[in-house]
Amino acid sequence: MTLIKCISHFSLYLLQQILRTMPDVSSIVEIIQLMLAPGLMISACGLLLLAMNNKYSLVVNRIRLLNEERRRALHKLGDKEFSFQENVRFESITKQLEKLTYRVGLVRNAVLSYTLAVALFVLTSLLIGFGYLFEVTKINSFITILFLLGMISVLVGVLFAAYETWKGYVIVKFEVDSDE
């Protein structure tokens, strides 16, 4: 019961604040513009997250396929020895699995960086709105720092994604070279 009273008092307080300030149209437009910058970054990070999640699925699927091929080869041979070609393929699979496991970690780090950036941009946008609504200017520096941390997080995610792309190239090159 007390929680409902607290929520109702807080809602009433918010309504009073909104009605008391009743800003002009130009102020509303300015605050919406300020809140849109983090919103655009949220959309950009959403696209980056979509791409990274797709890449994550592909790498995990490749790991599963290679693991299955490795298990089948071990089961098929049992106690027999590998032929030269089978041994080369088995070693190739083992090396690829090591490299792909490292690569999936890079994708995970990129996804986590982008997700952190989205959280920081949402928090930035909310604080801009609350700061305007409650006329608190003391948090402007904090808002700027949060936005910059979000941008740094995006940069870190992009660096992880770029390094992961390079590692993907190395893995493909290794597979092609081992078949020769």
SVG drawing of the C-alpha trace seen along z (x, -y; Angstrom):
<svg xmlns="http://www.w3.org/2000/svg" viewBox="-2 -30 53 80">
<polyline fill="none" stroke="black" stroke-width="0.4" points="0.0,0.0 2.8,-2.4 4.5,-1.7 1.3,-2.7 1.1,-5.9 4.8,-6.7 4.2,-6.2 1.0,-8.3 2.8,-11.1 5.7,-11.0 3.4,-11.0 1.5,-14.0 4.8,-15.8 5.9,-15.2 2.6,-16.5 3.0,-19.6 6.5,-20.2 5.4,-19.9 2.4,-22.2 4.5,-24.7 7.2,-25.1 5.1,-25.1 8.0,-25.9 7.6,-27.7 7.8,-25.8 11.4,-26.8 12.6,-25.3 10.7,-22.1 12.3,-21.9 15.8,-22.5 15.4,-19.8 14.1,-17.3 17.1,-18.1 19.4,-17.5 17.7,-14.2 17.9,-13.1 21.7,-13.0 21.9,-10.0 18.9,-8.6 20.7,-8.6 23.7,-6.8 21.3,-4.2 20.1,-3.5 23.6,-3.3 24.6,-0.9 21.5,1.1 22.7,1.7 26.2,2.6 24.7,5.0 22.6,6.6 25.7,7.1 27.8,8.5 25.0,10.9 24.8,12.2 28.6,12.7 28.4,14.3 25.8,16.8 28.0,17.7 31.1,18.2 29.3,20.4 27.7,22.4 31.1,22.9 32.6,24.1 29.7,26.6 30.2,27.9 33.9,28.4 33.4,30.0 30.9,32.4 33.4,33.2 36.1,33.8 33.9,36.1 32.9,38.1 36.5,38.5 37.5,39.8 34.6,42.1 35.1,43.5 38.7,44.3 38.5,45.7 41.8,47.3 43.1,47.0 45.8,44.6 45.1,41.5 46.3,41.5 48.4,38.5 45.5,36.6 43.2,37.4 45.9,36.3 46.3,33.0 42.6,32.4 42.3,33.3 45.2,30.9 43.5,28.2 40.2,28.6 42.0,28.4 43.8,25.2 40.7,23.7 38.7,24.5 41.3,22.7 41.3,19.7 37.5,19.6 37.1,19.8 39.3,16.8 37.4,15.1 34.0,15.7 35.5,14.0 36.3,10.9 32.7,10.8 31.4,11.2 33.5,8.2 32.3,6.1 28.7,7.0 29.2,6.1 30.9,2.8 28.0,1.8 25.4,2.9 27.2,0.8 27.2,-2.2 23.4,-1.8 22.9,-1.8 25.1,-4.9 23.2,-6.7 19.8,-5.8 21.0,-7.1 22.3,-10.3 19.0,-10.9 17.0,-10.3 19.2,-12.6 18.9,-15.3 15.1,-15.1 15.1,-14.9 17.6,-17.7 15.4,-19.9 12.2,-18.9 13.5,-19.5 15.7,-22.5 18.9,-20.8 22.0,-22.2 24.5,-20.7 24.4,-17.4 25.3,-18.8 29.0,-17.8 27.9,-14.3 25.7,-14.0 28.5,-15.0 30.8,-12.5 28.2,-9.7 27.8,-10.6 31.6,-10.6 31.9,-7.2 29.2,-5.9 31.2,-7.1 34.4,-5.5 32.5,-2.3 31.4,-2.4 35.0,-2.9 36.1,0.0 33.4,2.2 34.5,1.1 38.1,2.0 37.1,5.4 35.0,5.9 37.9,4.8 40.3,7.2 37.8,10.0 37.5,9.4 41.3,9.6 41.3,12.9 38.6,14.2 40.8,13.6 43.7,15.3 41.5,18.4 40.3,18.6 43.9,18.2 45.1,20.9 42.3,23.3 43.2,22.6 46.9,23.0 46.4,26.3 44.5,27.8 47.4,27.2"/>
</svg>
